[in-house]
């Protein structure tokens, strides 16, 4: 339920780091990573209708929910 966009290719081992840590932020701060995290959206976790906040260091690429109502947000998500 989460989406991240990178400005380059990340390796399969880097994907494993993201999967196991639950966050691309740690990988983005790693010196072995040559790609830059453009945006990371958790799609409901911490969102306030109608905005989906960008959780990356950019904080400037917020998304907007469309064709939804505030009651569509499910806050019971795995941590």
N, C-alpha and C positions, 0 to 999 in steps of 0.2 A: 504494500500500500504506500510505499515511499518511492520518490523519484529523485535522482540526482543527475545533473548534466555536467560533463567535463569538457574542457577545451582540447582534449587530446585523448589518446588511447591509454587505458589502464590495463595492466596485466591481469591474468587470471589469479595470481597470488594476491594482488591488490584487491580484487573483487572479494576474495576469501577474507581478507582483513576487514573489509566493510561489513560483510555478512556476519562475521564472528563478533565484531565490536558493536554492531547495530548503528554505526554512525560513520559517514564519510569524512567527518571533520578531522578525526585523528589522522587519517591517511593523508589528507590535504596538507597537514602540518609536517608530514614526514619528509626528510631530505631526499629519500629515494624516489619520491614521486615527482615526475617532471610535468605532470598535467595539473591544471588549475581547476578547482571546483567552481563552476559557474553558478550553480544553484542547487538547493536541496529542499524538497517539499515533503512534509510528513503526512499531508492529506488528511487532516482531521485532528491530529495531536496538536493541541495548542491553538487551533484555528478558531477565529471568531467570525461568524457569518457576516459578510460574504468573502472574507479575505483568507487565502491560504498563505501564511507567512513563509518567506525564504529563510531557512535555518542556516544557510551557509554564511561565511564571513561577509558576503556582499550585502545581505539584508535588503537589497534593492530590487529584487525580482519577484515581488509578491504576485501570487495568482489570484484570480477572482472566480468564485463559484458561480456557475450559470445553470439555469434550469434546475435549481434546487431551492429548498426552503431551509431555514435555520434548523428545523427538526430532523433534517436528513443527516446531520453530523452525528457520527457514532463515536462517543468518547470512551467506550469500553473496548480499548485496543490493547494488544499484548505489549508489555514493556520491554 
